[in-house]
Each structure stands twice: as structure tokens, then as C-alpha cells.
């Protein structure tokens, strides 16, 4: 259903006299009209009509109605022509009837001729079809009398809104009462989904992106360059029916005001024509009126925007021992992409109000093992342990690095993760920043893992490899002062809290009452090369009481003496050479 035919061109002869309006247009008069109208009046004889006469000719199928909209002349329906408030100039034309030719008038007035010439439909009223000034009343009665017909009843227009119903409240989401308009958008760097919906549709809800882009989810969101369908507006659907009219005038008042015209398809008399209009209306209360000529219908409706349901998120942060973690940095991102940044309080609590109901993403960016880590290589420095390396790169255990597929060659070189050597190269695997997906409106507890911890382990044995129980050991392990009697296993294990320690002096007393130490050992921290190396043999012999001197990797007189001492104590062939049997026994006695 097209509403208008568009024409253009100026016209300066719109004000016609009454005398002109009931005469056939001469060639000179025709030339006064815009060219586009001239072309439409080039055939047959025409008469120009004033507004009153135009109403009488409105049902005539050949009548023409024109309005000037800005700089264009538009060929329109009578209903649009009659709405003079919208247009500054308007013109109407009808086929010319000679009033002085009574015979022609009588012939013209018969219903058969009117129908044959397309003046009126069979059910239209002849009285309404003829211009009032083109035939005298007597001529009209005579013509209809000769035709042997009585004047039919005038057609009565009607109009009704069938949807929505009066007093209905409509939520502006896609439904039977609302249609959505979408646009295409290419996602750019730094753009958030919630900002797109806010920009295009003035709604802070990223759910609309996932609703109209089904291949994306919150677990697999769109990436930079993704083509997205983004809603731009929600159109209220107005539906109805009408009879005996050329078009429906729609007007509304409320949050906004406006009007719209819908042209109707041609139909038989009293036959319903169903129509539909899409109205771009913001939320608010509205009075909507439709009319076809004198027939009207009005309803009141309310338009609402769906509200985002809000809730509270509560999180408690504790360490591996259950102690609360205060002043921990956090970032919470709600399901619409809005980020909330802060620190846990003195009780280790994170509490956020007014979050959209649903899931949110929680990260602790400065907490151990939560940071993003790029793949890289690490060169082991003197005294460094694998636990220290794992802690440095944010891994919860050294095994995550040692057992990674990128370190297959390293494992073959160092079959014991506790025995790494200065200069070794270790591959640090990549790791994404850690996040947790938590439900809003619930309480959660997050326990942070303990970073990898190096331990100091002391085991006392005699030269025969027998455990020495009940001995008192005294030493300083960084800030920790240790003075303790060993149990039956002759063993002492402590966490090393000071990673800067490289050695410790251990004094051993015969028992708890002894005042003088029976032995003093200077033990290196983090320095235990593999037994396959000379340094590894020297360090183990020294630790077991067989003095090889400084563990410098040089086989000299003192190293051979220490190896012989160990071989003698364990019934090995005494030659001062650390062969396979000696090395295996060293590993067994020392522990690794």
C-alpha cells in the first residue's frame, strides 16, 4: 500500500475563482499548473474543484487530489487532501460535465453510465458522485427517474483498533505487540557489549546481544571484529480494521505526540480491510486515536521498559589455613560487562549491592596464582629451588612446571625436581589469568592456595647409617631460632620463610643437658647438586661427616679422602673414586 505518488515543481496559480472551478480548463489555464500535474491532465476535459466541491467528488475513481509538501507536489488520496493542516497548498480536479447540455447531463447521470465510465461503483451513491454545481436538482431527479432507479444509501465508514486493547500495559520487548529493529555492528577494540546496547537502544543490558546473536555465549563471547546484530528500537504494533475509506489517520499523545497515515487497499462496500502500523514510541502513557473520515476509535495504553533485577554478592576470602585475608585486591565483572574494583575489608569480606541478577566473573589480580603468565624460559640462579621458581611465576606447585610437556628434556636431565643446578634452563608454561564465575544473590567463600614452600630437613645418622635419636640441635634459620631435641626418627623438618638464606650453622649436642656441642656442621641451603656431579658427591659426603673440603667440583686429595672414608664406613671397595656403587650408596644413605 503506497501512501503517495511524488511529483515536483512550483505552482503559482493555486487560487482559482469559483467561476473557474466549474468550467472546463482551457489550454492556457492548464499551462498555469506544474508540469507534473499537466501531464496527468493531458487527456479528457477537466474542471478544477474548490474544497467544498472536492468533497462531493471524493468517491469518483478519476478524481485527482494534489498537495504541496515543501518543494514537491504529491498525488494523494482525498483523506490526505482533506487534512489541510499538514499542507500549505492543495488542488483537486474532476472530469468536466457541461451543465448547459441537459441531454448529456441526463445521459451522464444514469447509474449505468456512471458505472461504465468509472465515475462510481455500482453501490456508490450517484448523488455523492456528481459535483453539486454540475447539474440542477431537477435534472438530477429526472435523470435518476428515467434510469428507473432510486438513489442508493450513502456508505458509512468505520474503523477500530483490534490490538492492543484499551488500558493494556505493554512491555517493550519483542512480542506479539512489539517488533524490534536491528542493525549490524563490527565489534572494535575496547568496546563493551553493554555500551553497544546503551548507544544504539538506550538500554544498559548486554543480554540483548546474546539474545540476537545465538552463536555467542558469556562463556564464549564475541571477539574483536565479530559481526553483531544490535537492537536499535522497539516498535509498538497497532492493528485494526476499517470499512468504506481510503486510508486511516493515526494520532497519539503522551510521552511524545505525532500522527501517521496508512493507505487502505480497495475493497467492496462494507468489507473489512485490515491494517497495521508500527509506532516508534518511548515508554510512557499514550492516548491513540484512529479515524476514517468521520469514524473514530481511541484507546489508552501504557508502554514500559523491562527492569533489570538487582541483587547482592557476598564473598569471604581466606588462606589455606582458614585465616581471613584483608586488603586483597578484587575485580568483579557483572553479566553486562560492568567492572567493580576494590579491596576486601578487615574481615576478608567483599560485599557488592545492586548487581544484575545472574552470574558474575571474579578475579583477584594481585593474588598468588591468579595472574596471567606468558610462556618463557627461566635460567636457574645459584641456590634457587624449583619451588621458588614456581612461586615467582605464580604456580601453586612446582610440579605444574616440572611435569609440563615443554620440560620433557629437563626431566631427563634432572630426574629429581629438588636437584636443579645453577645454569639449568626451565620452560615456564603460559597460564591465563584465573577467574571464577559466581552466582549473584549468594554467599561464597574463596580459599587461596599456599605458595610453594621450601623446607629445611635435618636427619641425623651415624657413620653406619643408623638414626640418631634424642640429640639436641641448635641453629638459626633466618629469624627462627631452633633449639630442639630430635625424636626417634632423628629427623627435623621446618618451613623456610627467608628465601635469602644460603647456609646455616647447625650445632649438635649429645643430649638435652649437654653444654658443649659434639659436632658443628655448616650446611648450604638450596645447594645439593645431583650425585652424578663431583659437587654432588662432595656435598653428600660432607653432610654425612666424611670431609671432602669445599664442594667446588674439583677432585683433589681431600675429596678422595672423604670418598674413602665413606666407602670404608659402608663396606665398599676403598679406592677414593666415586663410581656407580659409591654414588648409589651415597643417594641411599643421604636420601636422594
Secondary structure, DSSP 4 states (H G I P E B T S, - for coil): ----EE-----S-----HHHHTSBPPHHHHHTS-HHHHHHTSSS-EEEE-HHHHHHTTT-TT-EEEEEETTEEEEE-HHHHH-GGG-SEEEEEEE---TT-HHHHHHHHSHHHHHHTTSS-TTS-HHHHS-TTTS-HHHHHHHHHHTT-PPPPPP--EEEEEES-TTEEEESSSSSSEEEEEEEEE--TT--HHHHHHHHHS---THHHHHH-TT--STT---TT-EEEEEEEEEEEEEEEEES-SEEEEEEEESS-EEEEEEPPP--TT--EEEEEEE---SEEEEEEEEETTEEEEEEEEEEPPPPPEEEEEEEEE-TTS-B--S-EEEEE-TTS-EEEEE--TTSEEEEEEEESSEEEEE-TTSTT-S-B--EEEEPPTT--HHHHHHHTT-S-THHHHTSGGGHHHHHH-SSTT---TT-EEEE--BPPP-EEEETTSEEEEEPPPPP--EEEEE-B-TTS-B--S-EEEEEETTEEEEEE--TT-EEEEE---TT--EEEEEEESSTT-SS-SEEEEEESS----TTSHHHHHHHHHHTT----S-SS---HHHHHHHHHHHHHTT---SS---HHHHHHHHHHH--
